[in-house]
């Protein structure tokens, strides 16, 4: 892929890369020339994605990691540096959801969702951020962190109370870090998908919910995973996205632009 979206020589670490949306984003990064490291718990889920990237001529690998553990994330960084020599792009895309009436949400579910959706982002930004900051100071090299947010992080959505709160925190963390690290050339942004059917939200997509979503989406359809690639490349690229930090880039078919 030609300048300014080319990522030749870059290494992208994609947490959640074994999933549908971040997997498609990883394929897009690889097509643009980045070496991609897919991160998740299940190597089996990574196999088909690794195969597609390799078949298309990309360089990729899988590293297992418990992203809710700082020690495990530190091990991930060490493994990435050992395999690839450096890291330039971090995508935080692990996420889980569970629809439940507010008064029926058990404490253990609150802990579990916040651990994966919020704590994991916080810790990954600490671990990789420390590396990015040190490199920026010593080598004058920037980096891009893309945290995957949610429409519910912008405006609370019904039926997903814990998920909405956890994603709102991701948006807040991202803006804070963008301000903190901007002088070092480390950009932090939030990629905000609209409604894209994926493993974590299929249980929420009941027929009445689908009708409500599509009726509120000017384009009248769900998004496809490949439609997140362009926004990902914009935020990842040092050239095209060099002055973009602290933003929430919404890809939603017009959902957020519509009130009634």
PyMOL commands that set and color helices and strands:
alter all, ss='L'
color gray80, all
select helices_A, chain A and resi 20-31+43-55+70-84+102-104+107-139+151-154+161-184+202-204+207-216+225-236+255-257
alter helices_A, ss='H'
color red, helices_A
select strands_A, chain A and resi 11-15+35-40+60-64+89-92+143-148+186-193+248-251
alter strands_A, ss='S'
color yellow, strands_A
deselect
rebuild
show_as cartoon
